[in-house]
């Protein structure tokens, strides 16, 4: 029946016109003819609306920011420019929201009714309140209209691509034991890197983000390529975050978001304290960021954390075994995970044998720890590896509490 729906609607117009005309001819009088002429005028208007297309419409989308932090509002403005000034009754304009955005952000109203009249330019705005972390691709704007009775519906979809990246939020980390043990040495190291320009270990090719004051002009002039001085490395300032992107089920999606927020907090704090930092994320894909320091290096890691997605299953345990061989003993490893398994405890044991200083961060919801989780954390304690249960408190409180938080849970 849907195939013939348009045909029935077209046939309804002349049937109504003929019916009112026959009624006027037989009945006569002012009322019957007035009904015929009124109906004819409405039917003629409806027919014109059925025949006239929406026409060429140029649509642009402007966002308040293409890069923002989770918790900030996003303002979106849609502008329609019409070449055909035909006075449509109304336009229902909808900025098509990506499905993953709808799942993460509830109550987004991107539709609005506009009454164009003879106006060529139409503008409307809407706000997405505190969007969640992620990369979102806006791709199209849908425009719909119809006649007065809704008999003939018209729709036009205009492709307008816009990319918005929402960075994960972060918390300040000031009093974590792992950082405090290396704070004095890292401060001295950062001062020596900035001030002692004589401790040059060699030269390497310039990378965007390197200090201009560190450019080796002599080598640059000799080989005709921009080179920068490479200073000596100092122990006690090399951190590596190993982020487990595997979760057991979709119910742990919010817990995973907290794990990403924790990794982001480590990244921001390390940059502020001039620590060298690397990132290893293991899920559906494996991403490695070498231990380095610099604004561009931090920006690339934050961009990766913003776009990161969880993976259903257990990939981390099997991949991380091979990654252990690549971790040097002068690196402080921070494992961030939402799960505890036998293989994970065994990997911590391997790290201990390799004399890699390790901190184990178990991110969980507000629920209490199960007996299984407590037993695995007890095994980690026997390895003299500090663990931290990140639950309902702020990161700073949980990182200070350590094992005490686990006992209270």
N, C-alpha and C positions, 0 to 999 in steps of 0.2 A: 504493500500500500504506500510505502514511503516513496517509491519510484513515481507513483502517479499523484502524489500529494500536490505538486506544483500545478499539474494539469487541472485538478479539481478546483484549486483556488482560482485559476484563470477562468474556468467555466462559471464559477459562482458570481463573478462580476456581471456578465451580460444577463444571467438569469435574474439577478436582483433588479437590474435596469428594466428588463422586459416585464417583470412582474409588476413593478410600480407603474410602468406605462399602461399596461392592460387595465390595472386598477383605476388609473386616472381616466382612461377612455370610457370605461363602463360606469364608473361612479360619478365622474364629473365634479364640478364645484372647485372652490378655491383650495380647500384642504388637500384634496387628492392630487391636484396639480402641483401644489406647493411641496408635497411629499416627493413627487416625482423629480422636480427640479433640484430639490435639496439632495436627494439620493444620487442624482446624476452628477452633481458637483462633487460630492464625496467620492463617488466611484471614479470620476475622472482624475481626481487628486491621487487616489490610490493607484490608478493605472500609471500615472506619471512616475510615482515613486517606484513602481515595479519595473519600469523601463529605464530609469536614469541610474547609472552606476555611481558608486561612491566616488570614482575618479582617482586621479593621481594625487596621493597624499604623501608629503615628505614628513617624516617623523624623526625627531632628535631626542636623545635622552642625556640629561646632565645629572651627575651625582655630586653630592657635597664633598666626597673624597673617594678616590680610587683605592687608597690604602688607609685603613683605620684599625683601631684596637677594639677587641670585643668589649662591649659595654658602652661604646659611643653610638649615638643615633646616626642613621644614614638617611639623608634627605634626597629624594629623587624627583626631578622635574621633567615632564613630558611635554614637548611642543609639537603641535600639528600645523602644517602649512598646506592649505588647500589651493589648488588651481581653479577648481570648479566651485563658484560661490552659490551653488544651488542650495536653497534653504531647507535642508533636512530638518525634521522635527527634533531629532536628538541623535547623539552619538554615545554609545557605551564603549568607552576606551579602557582597555585592560593591558597593563604592563605584565606580560607573562613572567611569573616568578619561577625560577628553577625548582624542580621537585625536592632536591636535597635541602634547599633553603626553607621550603615549607615544612619539611620534617623537623628541622632544627629550630625554626622560628614560628611560633604560633600567632594567629590573629593578624595576618598581613592583609590589608585591604588595598589592593592596587587597582581597583576598578573605580571609575567615576563616570557619571552621566553629564555630558556637555550638551548645551543647546546652541548650536552653531549659528542659526539664523543666516545672515549674509556674511558673517565674519570669515576671513580667510585664515587667520591665525588663532589657534586655540591652545591654551596652556593650563595644565593642572599639575599639582604636586602631591606627594604622599610621603610619609615617614615610616621607616622600619625601625622600631624601637630596639636598641641594644642587640644587634645581630650577633649570632654566634660565630665562632671561629670557622674559617673555611675559605675556599676559592669559589666564587660564584660567577656564572656566565649568563648575563642577560642577553637574549638573542632576538626577541621579537615583541612587537606591540600589536594587539588585536583590536580592530575597530568594527563595531556592529551597529546596525540601524535597521529600522523597519518602517512600514507605513503606520497610519493611525490605529489600525485594528490588529496589527501584528500578523497580517496574512502573508506578507512577503518580507523575509528577512535577508539582509545583506551583510556580508562579512568580508573584511579585507585584513590580511596579515602582512605587516611591514617588518622587514628584517632590520633590526638595529642592535648591533653587538656592543656590549659594554662588559668589562671585566672588573670585578671588585674583589679585593683580598682583605679579609678580616683577620688581623693578627690575634693570636691568643693573648689573654690578659696575663699579668704576672704580679707577683708579690715581692716585696723587699725581703732580702735575706741578709741579715747582718751578724747574727750570732751563732752560726752553725759551726760545730766543732771542727769539721774537716777544713773549713776555710780558716778558722782561727789558728790552727796549727801551722798554717803556711802564710799567715797574713804578714808577719814581720819580714820574712824572707822574700815574699812576693813584692812587698813595698820597696825593699832595697833593690831588688832586681829591676823593677820598673824604673826606679830612679837612675840606675846605672845604664839602662838601655837608652834613656832619654838624654842623660848628661854626659856619659863617658863615650865619646865618639871615637876614642882611640882603640877600643876593644873590638876590632873588626876581624871577623873570621874569614871573610871572603866577599865576593860580589855575585849577584844574581840578576836576572832580568827584572825590570821594573814591573810591578803588578799594581793595578789601580787600587788605591787605598793606602799604599806605602807613603811614608812621610817624605815630603820634598827635600827636607833637610838631610835625609839619608842618601840622597843620590850621589853616586860615585862618579864625579865629573871626569876624572882622569881616565877611568876605564871606558866611560861613555864616549869620550873623544877618540880613544884609541880604536875601538871596534865599531864606532858609528851606530851604537844602539844604546837606548836608555837603560842604564844599570843602576842598581841600588845596593848599598852596603848591607851585608848580612852579619849581624852581631852574634856573639857567642850565646849559646843557650845556657840557661841556669836551671838547676833542679828546683822542685818545689812549687812550680807555677804551671805545670802541664796537667790539665784536666780533660777527661773524656767522658761524655754522657752516652750511655748505651740505653736507648729507649726501646722497650718491648712494645710493639704495635699489635701483638696478638691478644685477642680477648676470647673468652669462652662462649659468650652469646651476646646478642644485641642489648641485653639488659645491662651490660657493663659499659655501654657507650658513654654514659655520663662520667663514669670512673676514668675511662680513657681520656676524656677531655681534661680531667684534673691532672692526669699524668703528663699530658702535653703542657698544661699550664705550669707544672713544676719544672719541666725541662726548660721552658721559656724563662722562668725565674732564674734558674741557674745561668742561662746564657746571658741575660741582661746583667746580673750581678757580676759575673766573671769579666764582662767587658768593662764595667765601671771600675773594677779593682785591678785592671791591667793583667788579668790572668790569660794565659794561652789556653784555648778551649777547642775541643773537637766534638763532633757529634756522629753517632752511629745509630741509625734507626733501622729496625728489622721488622718487616711485616710481609706484605705481599711482594714488595720490592725492598732491596737493601740499598740504603744511601749512606755514603761515608763523606764526612767533612774532616779534613786533616786538622791536626792541632795547630792552631795559628792564632794570631791576634790582629785585629784591624776592624775598622768600621764596616767595610764591605764584606768582610768575613762574617761578622755578626749579622749583617742584613740578609745575607744569603741563607744563614741558618734559620733566622726568624721567618723568612719567606717559606722555607721548607716546612717548618713546624706549623705554619698557617694552613698549608695545603695538605697536610698529612691526614691519612684515613686509617681507621683500624682494619684489622684482618681477622676474620673468624677462623680459628684453628690454632695450631701450635707450630710456628715456624722458628721462633726465636731460639729455642733450645738447640736445634740442629745446626743453625747457621752460626750461632755465637761460638760454638766449639772451634770452628776454623778461625774465627776472629781473634780468639785468645792468643794465638801464636803471633799476631801482628802487634799486640800491645806490649810496650816496653815497660821495664820495671820502674822507670822514673815517671810514670804516668799515674795520676790518681783517677781511678775509674769510679764513676757513679752510675749504678744500675737503677733504672726506673722501670718498674713493672707493675701490672695489676694482677699477676698470678704468681704462685709459688709451686714449683714442681720438683721432683727428685732430680731431674736433669739440671735444673737451675742451681740447686745446692751443690751438685757435683761440679758444675762449671765454676762456682765460687771457690770450691776446694782446689781446682786447677790454678786459679788465679793466685790463691794463697801460696801454693807450692812455687809459683813463678815469682813470688815476692812482689806482686802488684798490689799496692794499697787500694782497697776497695771499700765502697760504701753502698749498702743495699737499701733502696727506698721502695717499700711496698705500699702502693697506693690503693686504698680501699674506700668504700662508702662509709656510711654511718653505722653499718652493721658491726656486730661483734666478730672477732676472729674465731674461726672454727678450730677444733682441736688439731686437725691436720695442719692448718697454717701455723698454729703455735708450735707444733712439733718441728716443722721445717725451719722456723725462725730460731728455735733452740739449737738446731744443728749448725746454723750459721753463726750463732753466738759462740759455740764451741771452737769454731775456726778463728776466733778473735777478730771477726769482721763485724763492724758496727752496722746495725740495721735500724731503720726508721719507719714507723707506720704512719702514713699520711692519711688522716681520716677527716673528721668533720671540723677540726680546728684549723687555724691559719697555718701556713707552711712553717713560719718562724717558730710557732709554739710546738708543732709536731717534730720539727728537726731538733729542737732543744730537748724535747722529752725523750726521744729515742725509745729505748726498751720500756721505759716507764709507761708510755702511752699504750704500748701493746698489752701490758699487764692490766691497765685500767679497762681496756676494751674487753 
